[in-house]
Amino acid sequence: METRTALVTAAALGLGQEFAVTLAPYGITVNAIAPSMVRTATAQRTVGADGGSSRTSARSRP
């Protein structure tokens, strides 16, 4: 799960940087927010109470 999270984060930030460079000449600014997980009851059921080391994914749940 950590590898996918790192890849998605890098892609989101890279896309944000590319948009910022491309749109800067037009006076447009860009903000990018890195994806993350918020600790909620649903997230804990999906990832596990230990924060993810159980390797449980939402797809494996019925």
C-alpha positions as CSV (number, residue, x, y, z in Angstrom):
1,M,0.0,0.0,0.0
2,E,2.8,2.4,0.8
3,T,4.3,2.1,-2.8
4,R,0.9,3.0,-4.4
5,T,0.5,5.9,-2.0
6,A,4.0,7.2,-2.9
7,L,3.4,6.8,-6.6
8,V,0.0,8.7,-6.4
9,T,1.5,11.4,-4.3
10,A,4.5,11.9,-6.7
11,A,2.1,11.9,-9.7
12,A,-0.2,14.5,-8.1
13,L,2.7,16.8,-7.2
14,G,4.3,16.3,-10.6
15,L,1.1,17.2,-12.4
16,G,0.7,20.2,-10.2
17,Q,4.2,21.4,-11.0
18,E,3.7,20.9,-14.7
19,F,0.4,22.9,-14.6
20,A,2.1,25.6,-12.6
21,V,4.9,26.0,-15.1
22,T,2.6,25.9,-18.1
23,L,0.0,28.3,-16.7
24,A,2.4,30.8,-15.0
25,P,2.8,32.9,-18.2
26,Y,-0.9,33.6,-18.1
27,G,-0.9,34.7,-14.5
28,I,-2.6,31.5,-13.3
29,T,-1.4,30.0,-10.0
30,V,-1.8,26.3,-9.2
31,N,-2.1,24.6,-5.8
32,A,-1.5,20.9,-5.4
33,I,-2.6,18.8,-2.4
34,A,-0.9,15.5,-1.8
35,P,-3.4,12.7,-1.1
36,S,-3.5,11.2,2.3
37,M,-5.7,9.1,4.6
38,V,-7.6,10.7,7.4
39,R,-8.0,8.4,10.5
40,T,-11.7,7.6,10.6
41,A,-13.7,4.6,11.6
42,T,-14.1,3.6,8.0
43,A,-10.4,4.0,7.2
44,Q,-9.5,1.9,10.2
45,R,-11.8,-0.9,9.1
46,T,-10.3,-0.7,5.6
47,V,-6.6,-0.4,6.5
48,G,-6.7,-1.9,9.9
49,A,-6.4,-0.6,13.5
50,D,-2.6,-0.8,13.3
51,G,-2.4,1.8,10.5
52,G,-1.9,-0.5,7.5
53,S,0.6,-3.1,8.5
54,S,-2.1,-5.8,8.2
55,R,-2.1,-5.3,4.4
56,T,-5.9,-5.4,4.3
57,S,-7.5,-3.6,1.3
58,A,-11.0,-2.5,0.6
59,R,-11.1,-4.8,-2.4
60,S,-10.7,-7.9,-0.3
61,R,-13.7,-7.1,1.8
62,P,-17.1,-8.6,0.8
